[in-house]
């Protein structure tokens, strides 16, 4: 024999359903706030005014034909290889800004040392994890900027 479905049963179902929805929303909102601070640019209006200039700089850099490849080694060192259409770019001044994409570790800036054949290395290792590397290279009066994601 089954018991009849009453208002108490319906109240329990509704409270359970909305309790689960609220709990999931709370967990998701908490994780979102902890992992992303929300600031991509300091002032979006000023960034929008510079957008066309940034595009022009990107097109000029693409016309140079420079390429950068960043990778990590097994011991956590950062290696960057610079090339253009003629081969490796030698005698370049290369600086790097490394930032943790989720902001959990503080960012670091440093200059790379030349290893030869267009390869440059960090003077020290970065902690293990995912890093967004902003590479600034200058050689023969030309500049180039690259952004690479690297996992060490």
ABEGO torsion letter per residue (X at the ends): XBBBBBAAAAAAAAAAAAAAAAAAAAAAAAAAAAABAGBABABAAAAAAAAAAAAAAAAAAAAAGBBBBBBBBAAGBBBBBBBBAAEBBBGBBBBBBBBBAAGABBBBBBBBBBAEGGBBBBABBBBBEBBBBBBBBBBGGBBBBBBBBBBX
